[in-house]
Amino acid sequence: MHEDFERCYRALQSRDQRFDGWFVTAVTSTGVYCRPSCPARTPRPSNVRFFAEVAAAQAAGFRACLRCRPDAAPGSPEWRWRTDVAARAMRLIADGVVDREGVDGLAGRLGYSRRQLQRVLVAEVGTGPLALARAQRAQTARLLLQTTALAVAEVAFAAGFESVRQFNDTVRAVFAMTPTELRRRGGRPERRQEVAAAGTGEEWGQEVHLRLACRRPFAGRALVDFLALRAVGGVEEVDGATYRRSLALPHGPAVVELEPEEGAVRVRLRLADLRDLAAAVSGCRRLLDLDADPVAVDEALGTDRLLGPLVEATPGRRLPSTVDGAELAVRGVLGQQVSLAGARTLTARVVAAAGTPLPAPVGRLTHLFPSPEQLLALHERRPGAFAVPAARARTLVELCGALASGRVVVGPGTDPAELDEALGSLPGIGPWTVAYVKLRGLGHPDVFLPTDLGVRRALDCLGLPSDPSGAATVAERWRPWRSYALVHLWAHQPTARRTDRERSAA
C-alpha cells in the first residue's frame, strides 16, 4: 500500500485530477478501487486503502470503478523519470515485454534474476511482474471490447491471454462483469469501429479508436508543431493538428494518427496484428510524454525570471520522445551538422532505399523506418547510399552494428548511465549526440545541450550567456527539468532566420 496515507487522503478529499495515476483508492466497504478524482462520495478513512498501482489493488481483491475507470488514468510520472530497476521494469512491462518474453525475459533485460526482480517490484509497488502484466492485459481487453467489433474470443487472444477461460476469469475479477456485459456497459455505439479485413484493396489491418488521457495543462498543438518540423517523408506526416506515422511493432506494421485535444489525445490505430495494441499505446504515450507531471515542471521553471514568461505563454509543454529508440539514434547521427530541412530530406531518401514498404500506403505514409540490420544491408549493397561524409557514414555503420548486436540499447528499460558509456565509446559520436539520444530516446527529464545552435540563439534572445560554458552554468538552475527548459528554448527563437532555427536538434 501507499505509505503516505494522510497526503493521499487529502488528495482524495480535494478530488484533484493531478493525482490520477499517482495512486488508486481502494474502498473496503464496496470492494472497488477508484481514481483520486472519482466523483463518488468520499469514504471514511477507516474504509480506505491506498495502492501505488492498479495491479496491486487488483491483487488485493478490489475491482475497477466503472464510473471513473482508474485503469484508463495517466500513468504515474515517477516511472517516466526514475532510472532505478523498478522504474525501468515498469516501463518495459508497459511496453509488453512480459507478454512477449515472459518474466525471465524481463529480468534478463534488466540484468536481474527472476526472484530478485520479484522482490524489487513487490517492495516498490506491492505486486510482481505477472500481476502488473495481467492488469495491462485487462486494460487492453477493455479497449478492444469497447472500441472494436471483434468477437470476444478474438479479443481474448489479441489482448495477450492464453485462453478464453483465463480471459473471462480476469475480466470478471477486474471489472465484476462478463466480457459481454463490459462491452454493453462500455462506450457509445457510434464509437465502435467495424474491423477492416486485412489486405483488401487499399485497406489493411484492423482499426482501433481510443482516447489517451493526460494531465493538464497540455500544450498539444506545440507537440504537433515540434514533430512537424522534424517529420520524415514516407514515415511521418502532419495534417493540421494531426500527426501520423508508421510503426514497426513486434507482430507487424501499424499506422497511428494522433490528434491532441483538451486534456487528452484522440488516437486512431491501424494494426496488422491486434496483439500489438499495448505496445502501440505505450509507444504513443512515450512519444507525447503523456505521463508527465506538467504542474511540477511548470512550477519549477516558471519561477525563473527569464524562462518564466516562456512557461506562462505555453503551459504544459511536453518533452517529445520517440516510438523507437534505435530509429532516434540513427536519425540523430544522420542529422549531425545539417539543418532540419536537410536532415529530413536525407533521412527520407534512406527510408525509401532501405525501409520496408507498408502493405498499402496510408495517406503519404509508405514505409516503415528501416531497422539497423536493413541499414547495414543497404550500406553493403550501396556504400554511398547514406549520402553523408565518409566519416559520418562510418559512424552510422558502427552505430547500426552496435544496435543490431545489442551492445547499444535505446529503449524504455535502458539505464541512462549505461547508454552514456555505450554510445560514447563509438567512434564519431560526441557529447551532443549522446545527450540528444538520451533526451529523446529515453525521454530523460534533465538533459541540456549547451553547444546546440538553436539553444544558443534562444539564450541570446533572452539576454542570457550563450557560450557553451555560460549556457551550461545558467541551465544548472533549471534542474531537474533541464530537458523541458530546452524544449521551451528551441521554440523561442523569434529573431533568428528560419534556416538558422532549423540548425538545432535533428
C-alpha positions in Angstrom: 0.0 0.0 0.0 1.0 3.6 -0.4 2.9 4.8 2.6 1.8 8.5 2.8 -1.9 7.9 3.9 -2.5 11.5 5.1 -1.3 13.1 1.9 -3.3 10.6 -0.2 -6.5 11.2 1.8 -6.2 15.0 1.4 -5.8 14.5 -2.4 -8.9 12.2 -2.3 -10.9 14.8 -0.4 -9.9 17.5 -3.0 -10.7 15.3 -6.0 -7.7 16.8 -7.7 -7.2 15.3 -11.1 -3.4 16.0 -10.9 -3.1 12.9 -8.6 -4.8 10.5 -11.0 -2.2 7.8 -11.8 0.0 8.6 -8.8 -2.1 6.1 -6.7 -5.5 4.5 -6.5 -8.0 4.5 -3.7 -9.5 1.1 -2.6 -12.7 1.2 -0.6 -13.1 -1.9 1.7 -16.9 -1.4 2.1 -17.6 -1.6 -1.6 -14.6 -3.7 -2.9 -13.9 -1.1 -5.6 -10.8 1.0 -6.4 -11.0 4.5 -7.9 -9.0 7.4 -9.1 -8.4 10.1 -6.5 -10.7 12.4 -8.6 -13.6 10.0 -8.7 -16.9 12.0 -8.1 -18.3 9.4 -5.8 -18.8 10.3 -2.1 -15.5 10.4 -0.2 -15.3 7.3 2.0 -14.4 7.3 5.7 -10.6 7.0 6.4 -11.2 3.7 8.1 -12.6 2.2 4.9 -9.8 3.3 2.6 -6.6 1.7 1.5 -4.2 3.4 -1.0 -2.2 1.5 -3.6 0.7 2.7 -5.7 -0.5 0.7 -8.7 -3.8 -0.6 -10.2 -2.3 -4.1 -10.3 -1.6 -4.0 -6.5 -5.3 -3.1 -5.9 -6.5 -5.9 -8.1 -4.1 -8.4 -6.4 -5.7 -7.4 -3.1 -9.1 -8.4 -4.4 -10.5 -5.0 -5.4 -12.3 -4.3 -8.8 -12.2 -1.3 -11.0 -14.7 1.5 -10.6 -16.8 1.7 -13.8 -17.6 5.4 -13.2 -14.1 6.9 -13.1 -12.2 4.0 -14.9 -9.0 4.1 -12.9 -7.3 1.7 -15.3 -7.5 4.4 -18.0 -5.9 7.2 -16.0 -2.5 8.7 -16.9 0.4 6.6 -15.6 2.5 7.6 -12.6 5.0 10.2 -13.7 7.7 8.7 -11.5 8.0 5.7 -13.8 8.8 8.1 -16.6 11.7 9.9 -14.9 13.1 7.4 -12.4 16.1 5.3 -13.6 16.2 2.6 -10.9 15.4 -1.1 -11.7 11.8 -0.9 -10.6 11.0 2.1 -12.9 12.8 0.5 -15.9 10.9 -2.7 -15.2 7.6 -0.8 -15.1 8.3 0.8 -18.5 9.2 -2.5 -20.1 6.1 -4.1 -18.7 4.0 -1.3 -20.2 5.8 -2.0 -23.5 4.5 -5.6 -23.4 7.8 -7.4 -22.7 6.3 -9.8 -20.2 3.7 -10.9 -22.8 6.3 -11.4 -25.5 9.3 -12.7 -23.5 8.0 -13.8 -20.1 9.2 -12.7 -16.7 12.6 -14.4 -17.4 13.0 -12.2 -20.5 12.1 -9.1 -18.5 14.6 -10.0 -15.7 17.3 -10.8 -18.3 16.9 -7.4 -19.9 17.5 -5.7 -16.5 20.4 -8.0 -15.5 18.5 -9.5 -12.6 17.3 -12.9 -11.7 13.6 -13.6 -11.7 13.5 -13.8 -7.9 15.4 -10.6 -7.4 13.1 -8.7 -9.8 10.0 -10.1 -8.0 11.4 -8.8 -4.6 12.2 -5.4 -6.0 8.7 -4.9 -7.6 6.8 -6.2 -4.6 8.7 -3.8 -2.4 8.1 -0.8 -4.7 4.6 -1.3 -6.0 3.1 -4.1 -3.9 2.9 -6.8 -6.5 5.1 -8.7 -9.1 5.6 -8.5 -12.8 2.9 -11.2 -13.7 0.2 -9.2 -11.9 1.3 -6.0 -13.5 1.2 -7.6 -16.9 -2.2 -9.0 -16.1 -3.6 -5.6 -15.2 -2.3 -4.3 -18.6 -3.9 -7.1 -20.5 -7.2 -6.3 -18.7 -7.0 -2.7 -19.9 -6.2 -3.8 -23.4 -9.2 -6.2 -23.4 -11.5 -3.4 -22.2 -10.3 -1.1 -25.0 -10.9 -3.8 -27.7 -14.3 -4.8 -26.3 -15.5 -1.2 -26.3 -13.9 0.1 -29.5 -14.0 -2.8 -32.0 -16.5 -5.3 -33.3 -14.2 -8.2 -32.6 -15.7 -11.4 -31.3 -15.0 -12.0 -27.6 -12.7 -14.9 -28.3 -10.6 -12.8 -30.7 -10.4 -10.0 -28.1 -9.0 -12.6 -25.6 -6.1 -13.6 -27.7 -5.4 -10.1 -29.1 -5.1 -8.8 -25.6 -2.5 -11.4 -24.8 -4.5 -14.0 -22.8 -3.5 -17.7 -23.3 -7.1 -19.0 -23.2 -10.7 -17.7 -23.3 -11.2 -19.1 -19.8 -8.3 -17.1 -18.4 -9.7 -14.0 -20.2 -13.2 -14.5 -18.8 -11.8 -15.0 -15.2 -9.6 -11.9 -15.4 -12.4 -9.7 -16.7 -14.8 -10.8 -14.0 -12.2 -10.3 -11.3 -11.1 -6.9 -12.5 -14.5 -5.4 -13.6 -17.0 -7.6 -11.8 -18.9 -8.5 -15.0 -18.5 -10.7 -18.0 -16.9 -9.5 -21.2 -20.2 -9.3 -22.9 -21.6 -7.1 -20.1 -18.5 -5.0 -20.1 -18.9 -4.4 -23.9 -22.6 -3.5 -23.4 -21.7 -1.2 -20.5 -18.9 0.5 -22.4 -18.7 3.3 -24.9 -21.5 4.7 -27.1 -22.3 2.5 -30.2 -21.0 5.2 -32.6 -17.6 4.9 -31.1 -17.3 1.3 -32.1 -15.3 0.7 -35.3 -16.0 -2.1 -37.8 -12.9 -4.2 -38.4 -11.5 -3.9 -41.9 -10.4 -7.2 -43.5 -6.6 -7.4 -43.9 -5.3 -7.0 -47.4 -8.5 -5.9 -49.1 -7.7 -3.2 -51.7 -6.3 -0.1 -50.1 -7.4 -1.3 -46.6 -5.2 -3.4 -44.5 -5.0 -4.2 -40.8 -7.7 -3.5 -38.2 -8.7 -0.2 -36.7 -9.0 0.7 -33.1 -10.1 4.2 -31.9 -9.3 5.4 -28.4 -8.6 8.4 -26.2 -5.4 8.6 -24.2 -5.7 10.7 -21.0 -3.0 13.0 -19.8 -2.6 15.6 -17.0 -3.5 19.2 -17.6 -2.2 21.7 -18.7 -1.4 20.1 -22.0 0.2 22.0 -24.9 -0.8 19.6 -27.5 -0.5 21.9 -30.5 3.1 22.7 -29.5 3.8 19.0 -29.5 2.5 18.6 -33.1 4.5 21.7 -34.2 7.7 20.2 -32.8 7.1 16.9 -34.6 6.0 18.6 -37.8 9.4 20.4 -38.0 11.2 17.0 -37.9 8.7 14.8 -39.8 10.4 12.5 -42.3 8.6 11.8 -45.6 7.3 8.3 -46.1 7.3 7.6 -42.3 5.6 10.7 -40.8 3.2 13.5 -41.9 1.3 16.3 -40.2 -2.1 17.5 -41.4 -3.2 20.5 -39.5 -3.3 19.5 -35.8 -3.0 15.7 -36.6 0.3 13.8 -36.6 0.5 10.4 -38.4 3.3 7.9 -38.6 4.1 4.3 -39.3 5.2 1.9 -36.6 7.3 -1.2 -36.7 5.7 -3.3 -33.9 6.7 -6.8 -32.6 4.0 -8.6 -34.7 3.8 -6.4 -37.8 3.4 -2.9 -39.2 1.0 -0.3 -37.9 0.0 3.3 -38.6 -1.1 5.7 -35.8 -2.9 9.0 -36.1 -2.7 11.3 -33.1 -4.8 14.4 -32.6 -4.3 16.3 -29.3 -7.3 17.8 -27.6 -8.0 19.4 -24.2 -6.6 17.0 -21.6 -6.2 14.0 -23.9 -5.1 12.7 -27.3 -7.5 11.1 -29.8 -5.9 8.1 -31.4 -6.7 6.1 -34.5 -4.6 2.9 -34.8 -4.4 0.6 -37.8 -2.7 -2.6 -36.7 -1.6 -5.6 -38.7 -1.9 -7.7 -35.5 -4.1 -6.6 -32.6 -1.6 -8.2 -30.2 0.4 -5.1 -30.7 -2.2 -2.7 -29.2 -0.5 -2.5 -25.8 3.0 -1.8 -27.4 1.5 0.8 -29.7 -0.3 2.6 -26.9 2.8 2.5 -24.7 4.9 4.0 -27.6 2.4 6.8 -28.2 2.4 7.7 -24.5 6.2 7.9 -24.5 6.3 9.8 -27.8 4.0 12.5 -26.5 5.2 12.5 -22.8 1.6 11.9 -21.7 2.5 10.6 -18.2 4.4 13.8 -17.3 3.6 15.9 -14.3 3.2 19.3 -16.0 2.3 21.2 -12.9 5.5 20.2 -11.1 7.6 21.1 -14.2 5.9 24.5 -14.8 6.0 25.4 -11.1 9.8 24.8 -11.1 10.6 26.5 -14.3 8.0 29.3 -14.1 9.7 30.9 -11.1 12.8 31.7 -13.2 12.8 35.4 -14.1 13.6 35.0 -17.8 12.4 31.5 -18.5 9.1 32.1 -16.6 7.4 34.1 -19.4 8.0 31.2 -21.9 6.4 28.8 -19.5 3.5 31.2 -18.9 3.0 31.5 -22.7 2.9 27.7 -23.3 1.9 25.9 -20.1 2.1 22.2 -20.1 4.7 21.9 -22.8 5.9 18.3 -23.1 9.2 16.6 -23.9 8.7 14.8 -27.3 10.3 11.4 -27.1 10.2 8.5 -29.7 8.4 5.3 -30.5 11.7 3.6 -31.4 15.0 4.3 -29.7 17.1 2.8 -32.4 15.4 5.0 -35.0 16.0 8.1 -32.9 19.7 7.2 -32.6 20.1 6.8 -36.3 18.3 10.0 -37.1 20.4 11.8 -34.6 23.6 10.8 -36.4 22.1 11.4 -39.8 21.2 14.9 -38.8 24.5 16.0 -37.4 25.8 19.3 -38.7 23.0 19.9 -41.1 19.7 21.9 -40.9 16.5 20.2 -40.0 15.3 20.5 -43.6 18.5 18.8 -44.8 18.1 16.1 -42.3 14.5 15.4 -43.3 15.5 15.1 -47.0 18.5 12.9 -46.3 16.6 10.6 -43.9 13.6 10.3 -46.3 16.0 9.1 -49.0 17.4 6.5 -46.7 13.9 5.4 -45.7 12.9 5.0 -49.3 16.0 2.9 -50.1 16.0 0.6 -47.1 12.7 0.8 -45.3 10.0 -1.9 -45.6 7.0 -0.8 -47.6 3.6 -0.8 -45.9 1.1 -3.3 -47.2 -0.6 -0.3 -48.9 0.1 3.5 -48.5 -1.9 5.3 -45.8 -2.0 9.0 -46.9 1.6 9.9 -47.7 2.9 7.2 -45.4 4.6 4.5 -47.5 7.3 2.8 -45.4 8.5 1.7 -42.0 11.7 3.3 -40.7 14.5 0.8 -41.6 15.9 -1.4 -38.8 19.7 -1.3 -38.1 20.0 -4.6 -39.9 18.3 -3.1 -43.0 20.6 -0.1 -42.9 23.7 -2.3 -42.7 22.4 -4.3 -45.7 21.9 -1.1 -47.6 25.4 0.0 -46.9 26.7 -3.4 -48.1 24.8 -3.1 -51.4 25.5 0.6 -52.0 28.3 2.0 -49.9 27.4 5.6 -50.7 23.7 5.3 -50.1 23.8 7.3 -46.9 24.9 10.4 -48.9 26.9 11.7 -45.9 30.6 12.4 -45.5 32.7 9.2 -45.2 33.5 9.7 -41.5 29.8 10.0 -40.6 29.0 7.0 -42.8 31.5 5.0 -40.8 29.8 6.3 -37.6 26.4 5.2 -38.9 27.7 1.7 -39.7 29.3 1.4 -36.2 26.1 2.6 -34.6 23.9 0.2 -36.6 26.2 -2.7 -35.8 26.1 -1.9 -32.1 22.3 -1.5 -32.2 21.8 -4.8 -34.1 24.1 -6.7 -31.8 22.6 -5.3 -28.6 25.8 -3.6 -27.5 23.8 -0.3 -27.6 20.1 -0.4 -26.5 17.9 2.6 -26.6 14.6 1.9 -25.1 12.3 2.1 -22.0 14.4 -0.3 -20.0 17.8 1.3 -20.7 19.9 2.7 -17.9 21.0 6.2 -18.9 24.5 5.8 -17.4 25.0 2.6 -19.5 23.8 4.4 -22.6 26.3 7.2 -22.0 29.1 4.7 -21.8 28.0 2.5 -24.8 27.3 5.4 -27.2 30.3 7.4 -26.1 32.6 4.5 -26.9 31.6 4.5 -30.6 33.8 6.5 -33.0 32.4 9.7 -34.3 29.7 10.1 -31.6 30.3 13.0 -29.4 28.7 14.6 -26.3 25.9 16.4 -28.2 24.7 13.2 -29.9 24.9 11.1 -26.7 22.9 13.8 -24.8 20.4 14.1 -27.7 19.7 10.4 -27.8 19.3 10.3 -24.0 17.0 13.4 -24.2 14.6 12.0 -26.8 15.4 8.3 -27.0 14.9 7.8 -23.3 12.7 10.9 -22.5 15.2 11.8 -19.8 13.9 14.9 -18.0 17.3 16.5 -17.1 19.4 16.9 -20.2 20.8 20.1 -21.6 22.7 20.8 -24.9 24.8 24.0 -24.3 26.5 23.7 -27.7 23.3 23.5 -29.7 22.9 26.5 -32.1 19.1 26.8 -31.5 19.6 26.8 -27.8 22.4 29.5 -28.0 20.2 31.7 -30.2 17.3 31.4 -27.8 19.6 32.3 -24.9 20.8 35.4 -26.8 17.1 36.4 -27.3 16.6 36.1 -23.5 19.7 38.1 -22.7 21.4 35.1 -21.1 25.0 33.8 -21.6 25.0 31.8 -24.8 28.6 30.5 -24.9 28.7 26.8 -24.0 30.2 27.3 -20.6 27.9 30.1 -19.7 24.8 28.3 -21.0 25.7 25.2 -19.0 26.0 27.3 -15.9 22.7 29.0 -16.4 20.9 25.7 -17.0 22.0 24.4 -13.6 19.2 26.4 -12.0 16.7 24.5 -14.1 17.5 21.1 -12.6 15.9 18.5 -12.6 13.8 19.7 -15.5 16.5 21.0 -17.9 15.1 18.9 -20.8 11.8 20.8 -20.6 13.7 24.1 -20.4 15.5 23.0 -23.5 12.2 22.4 -25.4 11.0 25.9 -24.4 14.2 27.4 -25.7 14.0 25.5 -29.0 10.6 27.0 -29.5 11.7 30.6 -28.6 14.0 32.0 -31.3 12.0 35.0 -32.5 14.8 37.0 -34.0 16.6 34.1 -35.8 16.1 33.3 -39.5 14.1 30.1 -40.1 17.1 28.4 -41.8 19.2 29.1 -38.8 16.4 28.0 -36.4 16.4 24.6 -38.2 20.0 24.0 -37.3 19.1 22.8 -33.9 18.4 19.2 -32.9 17.7 16.7 -35.8 
